[in-house]
Amino acid sequence: MSAQLGYFTLSVTDLDRAAAFYGALFGWESRWEHETYLHVTNTTVPMGFVPGGPSSQPNLYFHVADLDAAIERVRELGGSTGDVMDSKSGRGCTCTDDQGTVVSLWQAAPGFG
Protein backbone atom coordinates (compact mmCIF):
# COMPACT_ATOMS: atom_id res chain seq x y z
CA MET A 1 0.00 0.00 0.00
CA SER A 2 1.42 3.38 -1.01
CA ALA A 3 0.24 6.56 0.67
CA GLN A 4 0.98 10.24 0.23
CA LEU A 5 0.18 13.17 2.47
CA GLY A 6 -3.43 13.90 1.58
CA TYR A 7 -4.53 16.42 4.19
CA PHE A 8 -3.39 18.19 7.31
CA THR A 9 -4.88 20.32 10.02
CA LEU A 10 -3.46 22.91 12.35
CA SER A 11 -4.83 22.92 15.87
CA VAL A 12 -5.37 26.51 17.05
CA THR A 13 -7.04 28.30 19.93
CA ASP A 14 -9.23 30.63 17.86
CA LEU A 15 -10.30 29.64 14.35
CA ASP A 16 -11.23 33.16 13.23
CA ARG A 17 -7.90 34.59 14.41
CA ALA A 18 -6.01 31.78 12.66
CA ALA A 19 -7.90 32.47 9.41
CA ALA A 20 -7.03 36.17 9.67
CA PHE A 21 -3.37 35.57 10.55
CA TYR A 22 -2.61 32.92 7.91
CA GLY A 23 -4.77 34.68 5.36
CA ALA A 24 -2.66 37.82 5.78
CA LEU A 25 0.60 35.85 5.91
CA PHE A 26 0.10 33.32 3.09
CA GLY A 27 -3.02 34.51 1.27
CA TRP A 28 -4.98 31.46 2.40
CA GLU A 29 -8.72 31.68 1.85
CA SER A 30 -11.02 29.67 4.08
CA ARG A 31 -14.63 28.65 4.53
CA TRP A 32 -16.52 27.09 7.41
CA GLU A 33 -17.31 23.39 6.88
CA HIS A 34 -19.04 23.14 10.28
CA GLU A 35 -18.75 24.96 13.61
CA THR A 36 -15.48 23.25 14.56
CA TYR A 37 -13.69 23.11 11.23
CA LEU A 38 -12.39 25.82 8.92
CA HIS A 39 -11.24 24.52 5.51
CA VAL A 40 -8.51 26.35 3.56
CA THR A 41 -9.68 26.49 -0.04
CA ASN A 42 -6.63 27.59 -2.04
CA THR A 43 -3.71 25.29 -1.13
CA THR A 44 -2.24 22.47 -3.20
CA VAL A 45 -2.40 19.98 -0.32
CA PRO A 46 -5.84 20.27 1.31
CA MET A 47 -5.74 21.60 4.86
CA GLY A 48 -7.73 23.30 7.55
CA PHE A 49 -7.92 24.62 11.09
CA VAL A 50 -9.41 22.78 14.08
CA PRO A 51 -9.92 23.96 17.65
CA GLY A 52 -7.94 22.49 20.50
CA GLY A 53 -5.28 24.98 21.33
CA PRO A 54 -1.87 25.64 19.91
CA SER A 55 0.05 22.64 18.67
CA SER A 56 3.75 22.30 17.96
CA GLN A 57 3.02 20.25 14.85
CA PRO A 58 0.19 19.69 12.35
CA ASN A 59 -2.03 16.63 12.34
CA LEU A 60 -1.06 14.70 9.20
CA TYR A 61 -3.64 12.70 7.24
CA PHE A 62 -2.20 10.13 4.87
CA HIS A 63 -4.39 9.51 1.83
CA VAL A 64 -5.34 5.84 1.45
CA ALA A 65 -7.51 4.26 -1.23
CA ASP A 66 -9.30 1.92 1.20
CA LEU A 67 -9.61 3.08 4.81
CA ASP A 68 -10.97 -0.23 6.08
CA ALA A 69 -8.04 -2.16 4.57
CA ALA A 70 -5.56 0.36 6.00
CA ILE A 71 -7.11 0.06 9.47
CA GLU A 72 -6.83 -3.71 9.29
CA ARG A 73 -3.17 -3.46 8.21
CA VAL A 74 -2.31 -1.03 11.06
CA ARG A 75 -3.72 -3.51 13.56
CA GLU A 76 -1.91 -6.45 11.94
CA LEU A 77 1.35 -4.53 12.33
CA GLY A 78 0.80 -3.93 16.05
CA GLY A 79 -0.67 -0.44 15.89
CA SER A 80 -4.08 0.81 16.92
CA THR A 81 -6.74 3.05 15.42
CA GLY A 82 -9.41 5.38 16.73
CA ASP A 83 -13.02 5.62 15.67
CA VAL A 84 -13.78 6.27 12.01
CA MET A 85 -15.11 9.77 11.39
CA ASP A 86 -17.25 10.55 8.35
CA SER A 87 -17.30 14.02 6.82
CA LYS A 88 -18.10 15.75 3.57
CA SER A 89 -14.46 15.32 2.50
CA GLY A 90 -14.33 11.58 3.22
CA ARG A 91 -13.63 9.09 5.98
CA GLY A 92 -10.74 9.18 8.40
CA CYS A 93 -9.35 8.00 11.71
CA THR A 94 -6.37 8.47 13.94
CA CYS A 95 -3.71 5.81 13.89
CA THR A 96 -1.03 5.03 16.46
CA ASP A 97 1.96 3.07 15.21
CA ASP A 98 3.72 0.33 17.18
CA GLN A 99 5.98 2.95 18.81
CA GLY A 100 3.28 5.43 19.88
CA THR A 101 3.45 7.98 17.05
CA VAL A 102 0.03 9.32 16.08
CA VAL A 103 -0.96 10.17 12.49
CA SER A 104 -4.28 9.99 10.69
CA LEU A 105 -5.57 8.01 7.71
CA TRP A 106 -7.97 9.57 5.20
CA GLN A 107 -10.01 8.09 2.36
CA ALA A 108 -11.21 10.98 0.21
CA ALA A 109 -14.82 11.34 -0.84
CA PRO A 110 -15.41 11.78 -4.59
CA GLY A 111 -14.14 15.20 -5.65
CA PHE A 112 -11.82 15.62 -2.64
CA GLY A 113 -8.45 14.28 -3.31
NORNORQUI-V912977 format. One record per helix or strand. SS is the DSSP state (a for helix, b for strand). FROM is the first residue (numbers start at 1). LEN is the number of residues. Records with the same first field share a line. If there is no record, write none. Layout:
# NORNORQUI-V912977
SS=FROM-LEN, FROM-LEN
This chain:
# NORNORQUI-V912977
b=4-9, 30-5, 37-4, 47-5, 59-5, 80-2, 85-3, 90-7, 102-7
a=15-12, 67-10
